[in-house]
Amino acid sequence: MKKSVVLIRLMLLLCSLLLCSIARADTQAQIDQVVERLSEIAVVQGVFNQQKKLQGLAYSLNAQGTFIFWRAHGLYIATEKPFFNAMTITGSDIITWQQNGIGSVAAEQSGLIQREINKTLLAFFSADIALIQQRFIADWVFEQDKWQLTLTPRLELIKKNMRTAVMNGDQFLQKLVVIAANGDETTIEFNAQVEGALPTSAQCRWFYVQAQEACTTISAAP
């Protein structure tokens, strides 16, 4: 009798392990599909709406603007309302822009939370999931063609300032919600996204501090 009970328990354990293994394999396949899809995007542009809810403030701070991601070049984000504020996030620098089009490499970035948002956005648009997973514990949830990625900081320095970051999307990244350690909440929604092969010559210039021949070449292309 005891042997039968042990055998049944062993079989249940093996079945459980097998099901867990299958579930992990399915999840990894879905993650790979998201990464593959993001890797196919050379250029994507659209608009964004940002809302910040700060502790102790009775109203939210809202902003609207446009963005352009150009693979291997960076992510340009321009707030147009309530006032102009634009920057290009690259793998090595942050270029800040004046409204007249003059840009300069920022000596410092403002605030750890904003730095992490910038790095995470660029890494995700670039489909660099490995880099994200080095800095965060990643928890994926899939529902048909939609996905949600919850990021929990691994590094103590980030933990002291950021609680979680949650991304939602389908074919594109649609939404990012960042909860700071003190409860402040930043939500960015990406809309009207259009994919392309190359930026226009006017868009190209936002990725270089100095004018580049590459942008002229784009302008001359048929």
Phi, psi and omega in degrees: 000313180298321180297322180295317179297316179298318181296317179297316179297320179296318180294319178297320178297316180296319178296318179297315179297321180294316180296319178297320180296319179295317180298318179296319180295319178296316180297317180296323178297320179291321176298315179300324179294319178297314180297318179298316179298313180296325180293338181282344185278116177274314179219137172218138179227158180181196178241160177222154172237129181241137177229129177244128175247112183256141179299133179088355180252127188284344182232159180270155176260120185247146178214153179225152179184197181234161177216155175220125172252130178233112186306137179071000178243322176140192182232118179262126179233123181235114172279128182251334177227138008279347177209163184283131175205114186228147176208156173243123180265119176247179180293340185236336187222169168240122176260123177259146187238139169273163183294338178278003176094000178277128182242158177209149178283124183290134178289323180220154173259148184272118171076137182295320181300313181295322178298317181291323176299315180299311181297317183292319178298312181297316180297321182287314177301327180279357182063030179268069182294328180299319179294319178299317183288342173289327185261339185223152167279124186255128178238113183261142172228133182240141175218100186057239183265009179253153180220159175223133180238117177258126182249126176244126185301140173268322187278137183300322181299320179286321179303325182291342185242335184230133178273303179208162169226131182238125178248141175231144178190184174221259173285335178230164169290124184254330188205143175227128176237123180244126178253119178283165182297331181271003178099351175301142184232128177243125179240128176237124177249132181255126185228169175050045185279134180233129182264147179210177179269323181218154173284166172286167179298325179293322178286326182303322186295341180287356181254004179223135176294318177254149179302139184240146177298331181303323180290325177293322179297319178298318181297326182275348183293145181292000000 
